[in-house]
């Protein structure tokens, strides 16, 4: 019934809001906000299934691939209402919902699209095998090797190598994998793009334990892993070009969704402080600091709206995504630091019914300044490609 209102944005918003509050009541938000690991995967898989029943899980996908073909205005409404209702979210499935269609729809074969796309809204979790210990900022330096072979097992690639910082790879069943198929040419020209089944013999995932105890990143080790040639996306040795579609799928609505949830979170921090009579509310300097952070959050939201309005032309560099990434991650780090100082000792343990301990969240913010292209790399992109400044 929600999609019946797609031509009336006001009615569409009201329908999304009503359904969201009924399906995932805000008073249950603590159930998913405090969850992590396998428990969070299952909660978000349940939420994804519920969204799919009413056409909201992959609403922006083309109709021919199971989506509703909705535009940007509809996506913004969905993200906005989900954030305001404090719904479970789908960040565990970001690769599945964004990177997979962003890669397969323009570059995959019809067989690949029919095989893999329908499984996404059904809850299949994908990971990404891009970065390596010696190829993070300079991704094109990757060394994971794929050698084509044809024997009694059929036409396939034999893959050996290691990937790192692969988000949720310990829960994934499929992987978007970059490999080197020709080491004799320039580094950007000898890369191919494969789909790897994570249950293939020779694949090992080792979770990386972070400073806050969580393990949402993993290292992927591949030893003589056989991947069918039919799992090649695009042409052999043309994987770098294909990967640009994957990376560009992170742009826009993902940032909008994250920013809206961050804003609602900050509002909840203030409301809970008022309800508890928190001591920091009587400190003029801390109140001033909080209002400054809140104002910067609003500025960040406006910056993201500018990103959404910006035309996205292939081959044209824009500084806005890098500016948004740096602004959001550093702001969230400062908000985390504020909460730890404002709450004092209570920030060290989980005495709140809604969130994990503030110290846990604070430590989490440091990783976001590195993942998705470190802030240092973003500054280089802005200076070199955006402002035309010389390297070095």
PyMOL commands that set and color helices and strands:
alter all, ss='L'
color gray80, all
select helices_A, chain A and resi 3-5+9-23+26-33+37-53+63-65+72-84+91-107+110-121+139-141+187-189+229-231+239-248+253-276+279-282+284-309+320-348+358-368+375-386
alter helices_A, ss='H'
color red, helices_A
select strands_A, chain A and resi 126-129+145-151+154-167+174-180+191-197+203-208+217-228+232-233
alter strands_A, ss='S'
color yellow, strands_A
deselect
rebuild
show_as cartoon
